[in-house]
Amino acid sequence: MDATATATPFSTLIRTASHEQHTEAETSTFMGDLLGGRLGVEAYTRYTEQLWFVYRALEEGAEALRGDPVAGPFIRAELMRSAELERDLAHLRGAGWRAGLEPLPATAAYAARVAECARTWPGGYVAHHYTRYLGDLSGGQIIRDKAERTWGFERKGDGVRFYVFERIANPAAFKRSYRELLDAVDADDLEKRRIVEECKRAFALNTAVFHALGAAFPLGA
């Protein structure tokens, strides 16, 4: 990276470098149809199932990284989503929601990459951590609001608990502190560049899941 890039806060570099991929994910046909109320609750349920596989990979790998100098500072109990996803899925599918549950191939590839980074590359894990959790705290709230209004879930209740961070009283302040962690990440410029590239990969993997869901739920089907 040149001197200008080095002087730019790392959180800014990540946000700007991955902007194109982020926009592509947010504007996918599936998500547009889901948020537009053009798909039924079954599509929302399938999306929630896919999230469970990704977050299970993120959070099963978290404990081993708690003491890592790069990834450790990002392991925060108040962010963990697996328990909330499981509660949502029990509401959406019933107590036997795990029976026959299989990830879409795109989801399996996404979860496998997250798990690989958790095992072998803490910087890559940070990239996936950032793209998921900061997105949940931001755009995820739009999904929660739409889901409540479209399918009648109780406000911040079962079905949308994944999007409710009960242990984060001030999301804006939390996001600021998270960006400060990114800016202070224990990595040189080359490693930071690799982390930025992994952020782009994370968004691409997420977009592939949206495309697969879009194929599974074509509008009007």
SULMO-V677527 format. One record per residue. N is the residue number from 1. RES is the residue in one small letter. NEAR is the number of other C-alpha atoms within 8 Angstrom. Layout:
# SULMO-V677527
n:N res:RES near:NEAR
n:N res:RES near:NEAR
This chain:
# SULMO-V677527
n:1 res:m near:8
n:2 res:d near:5
n:3 res:a near:6
n:4 res:t near:7
n:5 res:a near:8
n:6 res:t near:9
n:7 res:a near:6
n:8 res:t near:8
n:9 res:p near:8
n:10 res:f near:9
n:11 res:s near:10
n:12 res:t near:8
n:13 res:l near:11
n:14 res:i near:10
n:15 res:r near:8
n:16 res:t near:7
n:17 res:a near:9
n:18 res:s near:12
n:19 res:h near:8
n:20 res:e near:7
n:21 res:q near:10
n:22 res:h near:9
n:23 res:t near:8
n:24 res:e near:9
n:25 res:a near:12
n:26 res:e near:8
n:27 res:t near:8
n:28 res:s near:11
n:29 res:t near:9
n:30 res:f near:11
n:31 res:m near:10
n:32 res:g near:10
n:33 res:d near:11
n:34 res:l near:12
n:35 res:l near:10
n:36 res:g near:7
n:37 res:g near:9
n:38 res:r near:8
n:39 res:l near:12
n:40 res:g near:8
n:41 res:v near:7
n:42 res:e near:7
n:43 res:a near:11
n:44 res:y near:10
n:45 res:t near:11
n:46 res:r near:9
n:47 res:y near:9
n:48 res:t near:10
n:49 res:e near:11
n:50 res:q near:11
n:51 res:l near:9
n:52 res:w near:11
n:53 res:f near:12
n:54 res:v near:12
n:55 res:y near:11
n:56 res:r near:9
n:57 res:a near:12
n:58 res:l near:15
n:59 res:e near:10
n:60 res:e near:7
n:61 res:g near:11
n:62 res:a near:10
n:63 res:e near:8
n:64 res:a near:6
n:65 res:l near:12
n:66 res:r near:10
n:67 res:g near:7
n:68 res:d near:9
n:69 res:p near:7
n:70 res:v near:11
n:71 res:a near:14
n:72 res:g near:10
n:73 res:p near:10
n:74 res:f near:9
n:75 res:i near:10
n:76 res:r near:7
n:77 res:a near:5
n:78 res:e near:8
n:79 res:l near:7
n:80 res:m near:8
n:81 res:r near:8
n:82 res:s near:10
n:83 res:a near:7
n:84 res:e near:9
n:85 res:l near:13
n:86 res:e near:9
n:87 res:r near:11
n:88 res:d near:13
n:89 res:l near:14
n:90 res:a near:11
n:91 res:h near:10
n:92 res:l near:8
n:93 res:r near:9
n:94 res:g near:8
n:95 res:a near:6
n:96 res:g near:7
n:97 res:w near:9
n:98 res:r near:5
n:99 res:a near:5
n:100 res:g near:4
n:101 res:l near:7
n:102 res:e near:4
n:103 res:p near:10
n:104 res:l near:9
n:105 res:p near:6
n:106 res:a near:11
n:107 res:t near:14
n:108 res:a near:10
n:109 res:a near:9
n:110 res:y near:12
n:111 res:a near:13
n:112 res:a near:9
n:113 res:r near:8
n:114 res:v near:13
n:115 res:a near:11
n:116 res:e near:9
n:117 res:c near:12
n:118 res:a near:14
n:119 res:r near:8
n:120 res:t near:6
n:121 res:w near:9
n:122 res:p near:13
n:123 res:g near:13
n:124 res:g near:13
n:125 res:y near:13
n:126 res:v near:12
n:127 res:a near:13
n:128 res:h near:13
n:129 res:h near:10
n:130 res:y near:10
n:131 res:t near:11
n:132 res:r near:8
n:133 res:y near:9
n:134 res:l near:9
n:135 res:g near:10
n:136 res:d near:10
n:137 res:l near:12
n:138 res:s near:8
n:139 res:g near:8
n:140 res:g near:10
n:141 res:q near:10
n:142 res:i near:8
n:143 res:i near:9
n:144 res:r near:11
n:145 res:d near:8
n:146 res:k near:10
n:147 res:a near:12
n:148 res:e near:12
n:149 res:r near:8
n:150 res:t near:7
n:151 res:w near:7
n:152 res:g near:7
n:153 res:f near:12
n:154 res:e near:8
n:155 res:r near:6
n:156 res:k near:10
n:157 res:g near:8
n:158 res:d near:10
n:159 res:g near:12
n:160 res:v near:14
n:161 res:r near:13
n:162 res:f near:10
n:163 res:y near:11
n:164 res:v near:7
n:165 res:f near:11
n:166 res:e near:6
n:167 res:r near:5
n:168 res:i near:8
n:169 res:a near:6
n:170 res:n near:6
n:171 res:p near:8
n:172 res:a near:6
n:173 res:a near:7
n:174 res:f near:9
n:175 res:k near:10
n:176 res:r near:8
n:177 res:s near:8
n:178 res:y near:9
n:179 res:r near:9
n:180 res:e near:9
n:181 res:l near:10
n:182 res:l near:9
n:183 res:d near:9
n:184 res:a near:6
n:185 res:v near:7
n:186 res:d near:6
n:187 res:a near:9
n:188 res:d near:6
n:189 res:d near:8
n:190 res:l near:8
n:191 res:e near:9
n:192 res:k near:11
n:193 res:r near:9
n:194 res:r near:9
n:195 res:i near:12
n:196 res:v near:13
n:197 res:e near:8
n:198 res:e near:11
n:199 res:c near:15
n:200 res:k near:11
n:201 res:r near:8
n:202 res:a near:12
n:203 res:f near:13
n:204 res:a near:10
n:205 res:l near:12
n:206 res:n near:11
n:207 res:t near:11
n:208 res:a near:9
n:209 res:v near:11
n:210 res:f near:13
n:211 res:h near:11
n:212 res:a near:10
n:213 res:l near:12
n:214 res:g near:10
n:215 res:a near:7
n:216 res:a near:6
n:217 res:f near:10
n:218 res:p near:7
n:219 res:l near:7
n:220 res:g near:3
n:221 res:a near:4
